[in-house]
Amino acid sequence: MKNKPTKLIVEDDRAVRNLISTTLSTHDYKYLLAQNGASALLEASSHNPDIVLLDLGLPDMDGVDIIRKIRSWSNMPIIVISARSEDSDKIEALDAGADDYLTKPFSVEELLARLRVTLRRLNYIRGLSDKESSIFINGDLKIDYNLGCVYLNNDELHLTPIEYKLLCLLAKNVGKVLTHTYIIHER
């Protein structure tokens, strides 16, 4: 399981990318880096980061298109960090599915504060969903997470610990394509 939330930094400007990564590293955050839209989508889909820090002006595609593509398969929080300061740009990004918008130049303190807010919201939502969904049911399959039991047609299945963990991982990610790397990382 993950110990610390992972951030995906999507930024083509080396100086800004270094500032953000150094800030995250200094505050003991885990992060991944992407310098363009294609690698951002690859990293987001293969590593399923907890938060995406996204620049809109990338060399190969517009950041708003990346937001729309991620939103087609995930609800991971997306914080836009962009030099675009017009209201129309902010509105377009937020309407496309961004969770927050930070305009360049920005202070490190504001970036960290926005990350803390997003992490609090994420932890709250995860806490609610854990309480609300202590039992997973899909057709004849039932998983009781609190008891650690799996039933098929009301008959208890006896699974090895690895089988149980894999089944739970798949159940918590219904409708998502999970890569081998992600499964191994989460297992």
Backbone torsions as a table, in degrees:
resi	resn	phi	psi	omega
1	MET	NA	160.1	-179.6
2	LYS	-74.6	139.9	174.6
3	ASN	-92.3	-45.8	-176.0
4	LYS	-125.3	142.4	178.0
5	PRO	-61.9	141.4	-179.6
6	THR	-102.2	136.3	176.2
7	LYS	-108.4	141.9	173.5
8	LEU	-105.8	117.5	178.2
9	ILE	-95.0	117.1	178.8
10	VAL	-113.3	101.9	-173.8
11	GLU	-154.5	126.5	179.7
12	ASP	-87.7	-21.0	-179.8
13	ASP	-80.0	114.6	-175.1
14	ARG	-57.4	-42.9	-178.0
15	ALA	-62.9	-44.8	179.8
16	VAL	-67.9	-42.7	178.8
17	ARG	-59.5	-43.6	178.7
18	ASN	-65.6	-40.2	178.3
19	LEU	-60.4	-48.4	-177.9
20	ILE	-66.0	-46.4	-177.9
21	SER	-65.6	-38.9	177.5
22	THR	-65.2	-41.8	177.9
23	THR	-60.9	-47.3	-179.8
24	LEU	-64.2	-42.9	-179.8
25	SER	-62.8	-43.3	179.3
26	THR	-61.0	-33.5	-179.2
27	HIS	-97.1	18.3	172.6
28	ASP	62.6	35.6	175.0
29	TYR	-96.2	145.6	172.7
30	LYS	-85.4	144.7	179.1
31	TYR	-151.1	159.4	173.3
32	LEU	-121.0	157.7	-179.3
33	LEU	-121.8	142.8	172.4
34	ALA	-141.6	135.9	-176.7
35	GLN	-102.0	-6.4	178.8
36	ASN	-151.5	175.4	-175.8
37	GLY	-65.4	-41.2	-178.7
38	ALA	-62.1	-46.6	179.7
39	SER	-70.3	-29.3	176.5
40	ALA	-62.6	-46.3	179.7
41	LEU	-65.6	-38.3	178.1
42	LEU	-64.5	-47.9	179.9
43	GLU	-63.7	-42.8	-178.9
44	ALA	-63.6	-41.9	-177.5
45	SER	-77.2	-32.9	-176.9
46	SER	-88.1	-28.5	-176.9
47	HIS	-109.7	-11.2	178.3
48	ASN	45.6	61.1	-177.9
49	PRO	-64.1	160.7	-179.5
50	ASP	-77.2	-33.8	-179.2
51	ILE	-141.8	141.0	175.0
52	VAL	-111.0	128.4	172.8
53	LEU	-104.0	109.5	-166.2
54	LEU	-120.4	124.5	170.0
55	ASP	-82.8	142.0	-179.6
56	LEU	-83.5	-33.3	-175.4
57	GLY	-91.4	81.3	180.0
58	LEU	-102.3	156.5	-174.1
59	PRO	-67.8	-29.3	-173.4
60	ASP	-105.8	-20.6	177.5
61	MET	-161.4	160.1	-179.4
62	ASP	-77.4	141.7	-179.5
63	GLY	-59.8	-31.0	179.0
64	VAL	-64.1	-35.8	176.2
65	ASP	-65.5	-36.3	177.5
66	ILE	-65.2	-42.3	177.8
67	ILE	-58.0	-48.7	-178.8
68	ARG	-60.9	-41.4	-179.3
69	LYS	-66.3	-43.7	178.4
70	ILE	-63.8	-41.2	-179.4
71	ARG	-65.0	-19.6	179.3
72	SER	-71.7	-15.8	-179.9
73	TRP	-138.0	-4.6	-176.8
74	SER	-149.6	154.0	174.0
75	ASN	-108.3	18.6	-179.6
76	MET	-56.9	137.8	179.8
77	PRO	-61.3	137.7	179.2
78	ILE	-124.0	120.2	175.1
79	ILE	-107.4	117.3	178.3
80	VAL	-80.8	133.7	173.2
81	ILE	-124.2	105.1	-171.1
82	SER	-141.7	153.8	174.1
83	ALA	-79.4	-14.7	178.6
84	ARG	-69.7	115.8	-174.1
85	SER	-113.4	1.7	178.4
86	GLU	-71.0	144.5	178.0
87	ASP	-56.3	-38.7	-177.7
88	SER	-62.4	-37.4	177.7
89	ASP	-66.9	-43.2	179.4
90	LYS	-63.7	-45.4	-178.9
91	ILE	-62.5	-43.6	-180.0
92	GLU	-60.8	-44.5	-179.3
93	ALA	-66.5	-44.1	-179.8
94	LEU	-66.8	-40.9	177.6
95	ASP	-66.8	-29.0	178.3
96	ALA	-73.4	-18.2	177.1
97	GLY	130.7	3.4	176.2
98	ALA	-66.7	148.6	-179.5
99	ASP	-93.4	-24.8	-177.8
100	ASP	-155.2	164.2	-176.9
101	TYR	-142.4	121.1	179.4
102	LEU	-118.7	125.7	-176.1
103	THR	-92.8	135.8	174.7
104	LYS	-78.8	146.4	-9.5
105	PRO	-70.8	150.4	-178.1
106	PHE	-130.7	159.5	176.6
107	SER	-92.1	149.4	178.0
108	VAL	-60.0	-38.8	-179.7
109	GLU	-62.1	-40.6	178.7
110	GLU	-67.6	-40.8	177.2
111	LEU	-59.3	-47.2	179.9
112	LEU	-63.7	-38.6	178.4
113	ALA	-64.2	-42.8	179.1
114	ARG	-65.9	-35.9	175.2
115	LEU	-64.7	-42.6	179.1
116	ARG	-62.2	-42.4	178.5
117	VAL	-61.8	-46.1	-179.4
118	THR	-63.8	-41.7	178.4
119	LEU	-65.4	-39.4	176.8
120	ARG	-60.7	-45.9	-180.0
121	ARG	-63.2	-42.9	179.7
122	LEU	-62.8	-45.5	179.0
123	ASN	-65.0	-37.6	178.0
124	TYR	-64.3	-46.7	-179.6
125	ILE	-63.8	-43.5	178.7
126	ARG	-63.7	-39.5	178.2
127	GLY	-63.0	-43.1	177.6
128	LEU	-64.3	-45.3	-176.5
129	SER	-67.7	-32.6	177.1
130	ASP	-65.6	-41.6	-179.9
131	LYS	-70.3	-41.5	-176.6
132	GLU	-71.9	-28.4	-174.1
133	SER	-119.4	53.4	177.7
134	SER	-74.8	-12.0	174.5
135	ILE	-125.7	129.6	177.9
136	PHE	-108.5	129.4	177.3
137	ILE	-128.7	129.9	175.7
138	ASN	-143.5	103.8	-177.0
139	GLY	63.4	-123.7	-179.2
140	ASP	-89.7	-1.4	-179.5
141	LEU	-92.2	133.2	177.6
142	LYS	-135.5	128.5	176.3
143	ILE	-118.5	122.4	174.8
144	ASP	-102.5	101.2	-175.7
145	TYR	-64.7	-36.6	-179.1
146	ASN	-64.6	-39.8	-179.5
147	LEU	-89.0	-17.5	-177.6
148	GLY	71.3	32.3	-176.8
149	CYS	-116.2	148.8	177.2
150	VAL	-125.4	134.9	-179.6
151	TYR	-126.1	141.1	173.0
152	LEU	-128.5	120.4	-174.5
153	ASN	55.1	40.1	180.0
154	ASN	65.6	9.1	174.3
155	ASP	-101.8	130.4	-178.6
156	GLU	-69.9	132.7	175.7
157	LEU	-93.6	140.0	177.4
158	HIS	-104.5	105.5	-176.3
159	LEU	-109.2	152.7	171.9
160	THR	-71.5	160.8	178.8
161	PRO	-55.6	-39.5	-179.8
162	ILE	-67.5	-42.7	178.1
163	GLU	-60.8	-42.3	179.9
164	TYR	-63.6	-45.8	179.7
165	LYS	-61.6	-43.0	179.3
166	LEU	-64.5	-42.5	178.7
167	LEU	-62.3	-42.8	178.3
168	CYS	-64.1	-42.1	178.3
169	LEU	-60.6	-44.8	179.0
170	LEU	-66.2	-39.5	180.0
171	ALA	-65.4	-36.3	-179.5
172	LYS	-78.9	-6.5	-179.8
173	ASN	-125.4	34.9	-179.7
174	VAL	-56.9	134.3	178.2
175	GLY	86.6	-2.5	-179.9
176	LYS	-108.1	149.1	172.4
177	VAL	-90.8	122.4	-179.5
178	LEU	-107.2	129.1	178.8
179	THR	-79.4	160.4	177.0
180	HIS	-57.0	-43.8	179.8
181	THR	-59.7	-44.7	-179.9
182	TYR	-64.2	-44.6	-179.0
183	ILE	-61.7	-45.9	179.2
184	ILE	-62.9	-41.8	-179.3
185	HIS	-63.8	-42.0	-176.5
186	GLU	-80.7	-26.8	-175.9
187	ARG	-64.6	NA	NA
